[in-house]
């Protein structure tokens, strides 16, 4: 099986808002590293952590588990955790697992950071 690559880029928009741009695939091989990065950024952000999912072509159950863990931690910290730009692959997995409704999902970064 070939190794799937995940590129992670963090942008601090302002002290209250952080955007994490993801590109590639989220799977068992890289979900732990993603989890570590996202938890660090969540704790450093005072209001919203937004995940730009436009570049994600694949996500497996370990990736979904990472997103659910992050959502639980965001609620505990009273932070907003928003997914935006879901492609068909991610949208379909979240819908199939009945998790689409538990995440705050928007189309654009602007919507994600404005609380829409």
N, C-alpha and C positions, 0 to 999 in steps of 0.2 A: 504494500500500500504506500502510495507517495505521501510525503509530508505536505500538509496544507499550511500555507503561510497566513499569518495575521499581522497586519501593520496597525500599530496604535499610535495616534498622535493626539496630544493634549493641548487644548487652547483655553487659557484662563481669559474669559471675556471681560470680566471685572471681578472684584472680590467675592461677589455673591453668585456668580455663574461660571460654570466650566463646561466646555464641550469636548467630548472625546470622539475623534474621527476614527472609524474602523474600516479596514479594507481587507478583504480576503475571506477566510473561513474561520469559524469558531468551532473547535472540536476538542476532544479529550487531550490532545497534545499541547494545546495552547490556552485552554480555559483557565488553568490555575494562574498563569501569568497575567491574563486579563483580569481575573478576580482580584489579584493583588493590586494592580494598577487602579482599578475602579474603586476599591475600598479606600485606598490612599487618597484619591481625588475626592471622593464623597466626604471624607472626614475633613478635608481642607477647604471645602466649599460651604458657604454659609446659606445658600438658598437652593440652587438648581444644578443638578448634574444631568446633562443631556448627552445621549449617545446618538451619534450620526451613523445610521445603519445603511446608508445608501450604497456603500461599497461591500456589504456582506452578501456573499453568494451562497453560503452554506452555514447552517448551525445544527449541531447535534444536541443530544440530551444533556451533556455536560455543559454546553453553552447556555442552554435554557436554565439549568440549575444555577449557574452563575448569575444570570439575570434575576431570577427569583430571590436568591440570597441578597443581592444588592437592593432589590426593592424592599425586602424586609428590614434591612439595615437603614435604608433611607427613611422609612416610616418611623423606626425607632428614634432616629436623630431629628425627625420632623423636617426632612429635606424633600424637595421634589426630585423625582427620578423620571426622566422622560426619554422615550425612544422616538426618533424621527427618521423619516426617509426609508421606511421599511420597503424592501424589495419583495417580490413575489415569494421567494424561497422562505424568508423569515416570516412574512405575514402568514403563509400557509402553515408553517410549523406551529406558530402561536395559536392560530385558529384551530388546528387539528387537536392540539393539547388543551383546548379550552382555556388558554391563558391570555388570549387577546384582550379580554375585558378587564383583566387585573392591572395591566400596564397603562400608563398615560402615554398615548401614541399621537403624534402630530405628523403633518406632512413636511413642515419646514423648520429650520433652526429658529427663525423668528418667532413662530408659534410656540415652540418648545420653551424658549426663554421668556416669553411674555405670559406664560401660564394659560394659554388658550387650549 
